[in-house]
């Protein structure tokens, strides 16, 4: 699509500058008019979302948000993890927007990981946290797959002293080899669990999400139990798990991956998701029972704090995060 044909956020993306190029990733700036986005769906556990980046370098094969690059005029979903946009003036924008007395829980990292590799260079997320460290009275949830969050542990402590802050580390499996297949550029699962341990040791609210649970890959009692046991040893505030939700872009990424790595499962996935993006109701009920049993076994049956953002879909009967977030412009 030609630049002259673009409008809205796509036109802004096209006007951004290339910040750096690596062998497989290009970083660009994204001129932004807002950093705090309202989530209009009242059934979500948060009212506002912040995504410091567009695109996510971690490259999870099950990523539901890959389709959102279409809003930037980029049709190829594979570009979601190779073309990363860092939002310009995020710190200044948030400071200005919070002056309007924003009310309701704020979720950071609902569409892209706020501590993905780009954060080491651009520190867009850190700038956002610096703003929150100077305010009070907010409920803030952060979701990530990276122990890079420990870089900001002192800053998080300052925020928690004056706000209701909670951090969720996503861990789909403790099997390092399987995690590397599913999430090619993510931090090792044991390092994520250790991040929870260190956050809890500092007195912060921190828990673990096994989201998404992939049918026939990470849904066994053994795999889920290992994550829950590790979460318990780390003194996690909670552990929850939710099944995979497949958008059309997810299907484009996930099916070729299954056919290459787990060809015996490809047909069964097509059957599970034959009616669309949602797993069959029977499977969801079966998983809910299993997860609740594991939670109680390990003493992790407490409630997740309002404002947390799961990595593929929220807990309980609410509709998937991505359906409401991005259709309502909350990315």
C-alpha positions in Angstrom: 0.0 0.0 0.0 1.3 3.4 -1.0 1.9 6.0 1.8 -0.5 8.4 0.1 -3.3 5.8 0.6 -2.7 5.4 4.3 -4.5 7.2 7.1 -4.7 7.2 10.9 -2.2 5.0 12.7 -1.0 3.4 9.4 0.0 6.9 8.2 1.8 7.6 11.5 3.7 4.2 11.2 4.7 5.0 7.6 6.2 8.3 8.8 8.3 6.7 11.6 12.1 6.6 11.4 14.2 3.5 11.3 16.0 3.4 14.6 18.2 0.3 14.0 18.4 -2.8 11.8 19.7 -6.2 12.9 19.9 -9.3 10.9 16.3 -10.3 11.3 14.7 -7.3 13.0 14.1 -3.7 12.1 13.2 -1.2 14.8 11.2 1.9 13.9 9.8 4.8 15.8 6.0 5.2 15.9 4.7 8.8 16.2 2.0 8.6 18.8 -0.9 10.8 19.9 -1.7 8.7 22.9 -0.1 6.0 25.1 -3.0 5.3 27.4 -5.8 3.5 25.6 -9.3 2.9 26.8 -10.7 -0.7 26.7 -14.4 -0.2 26.2 -15.5 -3.8 27.0 -16.9 -3.7 30.6 -16.1 -7.4 31.1 -12.4 -6.9 30.9 -10.6 -6.8 34.3 -9.0 -3.5 33.3 -10.2 -0.2 31.9 -7.0 1.1 30.3 -4.1 -0.5 28.4 -0.6 0.5 27.6 1.6 -1.2 25.0 4.9 0.6 24.7 5.7 -1.3 21.5 3.9 -2.4 18.4 5.1 -5.8 17.3 6.9 -8.3 19.5 10.3 -9.8 18.8 9.8 -12.9 21.1 8.1 -14.6 18.1 5.7 -17.0 19.9 4.2 -19.3 17.3 0.8 -19.0 19.1 0.8 -15.2 19.3 -2.8 -13.9 18.9 -1.8 -10.3 18.3 0.1 -10.7 15.0 -2.9 -9.5 13.1 -2.6 -6.0 14.6 0.1 -5.0 12.2 -2.7 -4.8 9.7 -3.7 -1.6 11.4 -0.3 -0.2 10.5 -0.8 -1.1 6.8 1.3 -4.2 7.1 -0.5 -7.3 5.8 2.1 -10.0 6.4 1.6 -11.4 9.9 5.2 -12.7 10.0 6.4 -9.1 10.1 4.9 -8.8 13.6 8.0 -10.2 15.2 10.6 -8.7 12.7 9.3 -5.1 12.5 9.1 -3.5 15.9 7.8 0.0 16.6 8.7 1.9 19.7 6.2 4.6 20.6 7.5 8.1 20.5 7.2 10.4 23.5 5.5 7.7 25.6 6.7 9.2 28.8 5.6 12.7 28.0 2.2 11.4 26.7 1.5 9.4 29.8 2.3 12.2 32.1 -0.1 14.5 30.2 -2.8 11.9 30.1 -2.6 11.0 33.8 -3.2 14.6 34.6 -6.7 14.1 33.5 -7.4 12.0 36.6 -7.6 8.6 35.0 -9.7 6.1 37.0 -9.8 2.3 36.7 -7.1 -0.5 36.4 -4.3 -0.1 33.9 -2.8 -3.1 32.2 0.7 -2.9 30.7 1.5 -5.5 28.1 -1.8 -6.7 26.7 -0.8 -6.9 23.1 3.0 -7.0 23.1 5.6 -7.8 25.7 6.8 -4.6 27.4 10.1 -6.2 28.3 10.9 -7.7 24.9 14.5 -7.4 23.6 13.8 -3.9 22.2 13.3 -2.6 25.7 17.1 -3.1 26.5 17.9 -0.5 23.9 14.9 1.9 23.9 13.7 1.8 27.5 10.2 2.9 26.5 8.7 0.8 29.3 11.0 2.2 31.9 10.0 5.7 30.9 6.4 4.8 31.5 7.2 3.3 34.9 9.1 6.5 35.8 5.9 8.4 35.3 3.9 6.0 37.5 6.5 6.2 40.2 5.7 9.9 40.7 1.9 9.3 41.0 -0.4 7.5 43.4 -3.7 5.7 43.7 -3.5 3.7 40.5 -4.1 -0.1 40.0 -1.4 -1.3 37.6 -0.8 -4.7 36.2 2.3 -5.8 34.1 2.5 -9.0 32.1 5.8 -10.2 30.6 7.8 -13.3 29.6 11.1 -11.6 30.5 13.3 -11.4 33.6 14.4 -8.0 32.3 11.7 -6.6 34.6 14.2 -7.1 37.4 16.2 -4.2 36.0 13.4 -2.0 37.2 12.8 -3.7 40.6 13.7 -0.6 42.6 11.4 1.5 40.4 8.6 -1.1 40.9 9.0 -0.9 44.6 8.5 2.9 44.5 5.4 2.4 42.4 4.0 -0.3 44.7 4.4 1.9 47.8 1.9 4.4 46.4 -0.2 2.3 44.0 -1.7 -1.2 43.7 0.9 -2.9 41.5 1.1 -6.5 40.5 3.3 -8.3 38.0 2.5 -11.5 36.1 5.2 -13.7 34.5 3.9 -15.9 31.7 5.3 -19.5 31.8 3.6 -22.1 29.5 6.0 -24.9 30.4 9.1 -25.6 32.5 10.5 -27.8 29.7 13.2 -25.5 28.3 13.4 -27.3 24.9 9.6 -27.1 24.4 9.5 -23.5 25.5 12.3 -22.7 23.0 10.2 -24.3 20.2 7.0 -22.5 21.1 8.6 -19.1 22.1 11.8 -18.9 20.1 13.3 -15.7 21.6 11.8 -15.8 25.1 13.7 -16.0 28.4 14.1 -19.5 29.8 11.2 -20.6 32.0 13.4 -21.0 35.1 14.6 -17.5 34.8 11.1 -16.2 34.6 10.2 -18.2 37.8 13.3 -16.7 39.5 12.1 -13.3 38.5 8.8 -14.0 40.4 10.9 -15.2 43.4 12.9 -12.0 43.5 9.8 -9.8 43.0 8.1 -11.5 45.9 11.2 -11.3 48.1 11.0 -7.6 47.6 7.4 -7.6 48.8 5.8 -7.1 45.4 2.6 -8.8 44.3 3.7 -11.3 41.5 2.2 -14.4 40.0 2.4 -16.8 37.1 0.2 -17.3 34.1 0.2 -20.4 32.0 -1.4 -18.7 29.1 -2.1 -20.0 26.6 -2.4 -23.7 27.4 -1.8 -25.5 24.1 -4.0 -28.6 23.6 -2.0 -31.8 23.4 1.3 -29.9 23.9 1.2 -28.2 27.3 -2.2 -29.3 28.8 -1.1 -32.5 30.7 -1.3 -32.6 34.5 2.4 -33.2 34.5 3.4 -30.0 32.5 0.8 -27.8 34.2 1.7 -29.2 37.6 5.4 -28.5 37.1 4.7 -24.9 36.4 2.4 -24.6 39.4 4.9 -26.3 41.7 7.6 -23.9 40.5 5.3 -21.0 41.1 4.6 -22.2 44.6 8.3 -22.6 45.4 8.8 -19.0 44.2 6.1 -17.8 46.6 3.9 -16.7 43.7 0.8 -14.7 44.6 -1.3 -16.8 42.2 -1.2 -19.2 39.2 -3.8 -19.5 36.5 -4.0 -21.1 33.1 -6.2 -20.4 30.0 -6.6 -22.3 26.7 -5.2 -21.1 23.4 -7.4 -18.7 21.3 -6.7 -18.7 17.6 -7.2 -15.7 15.4 -6.8 -16.0 11.6 -3.3 -14.6 11.9 -2.5 -17.1 14.7 -3.7 -19.9 12.4 -1.4 -18.7 9.6 1.5 -18.9 12.0 0.5 -21.9 14.1 -0.5 -24.5 11.6 2.7 -24.5 9.5 4.6 -24.7 12.8 2.6 -27.8 13.9 2.9 -29.5 10.6 6.7 -29.0 10.7 7.3 -29.8 14.4 4.3 -31.9 15.5 2.7 -33.2 12.3 0.6 -35.8 14.2 -1.2 -32.9 16.0 -2.1 -30.7 13.0 -5.3 -32.5 12.2 -6.4 -32.6 15.9 -5.9 -28.9 16.2 -8.0 -28.3 13.1 -10.7 -30.4 14.8 -10.4 -28.6 18.1 -10.8 -25.2 16.4 -13.0 -26.2 13.5 -15.7 -23.8 14.7 -13.4 -20.8 14.7 -11.1 -19.1 17.2 -12.5 -20.8 20.4 -11.5 -24.2 21.7 -14.5 -26.6 22.1 -16.6 -26.0 25.2 -16.0 -29.5 26.4 -12.2 -29.0 26.3 -12.5 -25.8 28.2 -14.6 -27.4 30.9 -12.1 -30.3 31.1 -9.2 -27.9 31.4 -10.9 -25.7 34.0 -11.4 -28.7 36.3 -7.8 -29.8 35.9 -6.4 -26.3 36.5 -8.6 -25.8 39.6 -7.4 -29.2 41.0 -3.8 -28.2 40.5 -4.3 -24.8 42.0 -5.7 -26.2 45.2 -3.1 -28.9 45.4 -0.3 -26.3 45.4 -2.2 -23.7 47.5 -2.5 -21.3 44.6 -6.2 -20.9 44.6 -6.3 -17.2 45.5 -7.9 -14.6 43.2 -5.9 -12.8 40.5 -5.8 -9.1 41.3 -8.0 -6.9 39.1 -6.0 -5.4 36.3 -3.9 -8.3 35.4 -3.5 -9.1 31.7 -3.1 -12.7 30.6 -1.0 -13.5 27.5 -3.6 -15.1 25.4 -7.0 -14.7 27.1 -8.2 -13.7 30.5 -9.2 -16.2 33.2 -12.8 -17.3 33.7 -15.8 -16.8 31.4 -14.7 -13.5 29.9 -14.3 -13.2 26.2 -10.7 -13.3 24.9 -8.6 -10.2 25.5 -7.7 -9.6 21.9 -11.2 -9.4 20.6 -12.0 -6.4 22.7 -8.6 -4.7 23.0 -7.8 -4.3 19.4 -11.3 -3.9 17.9 -11.8 -1.0 20.3 -8.4 0.6 19.5 -6.8 -0.4 22.8 -3.4 -1.5 21.4 
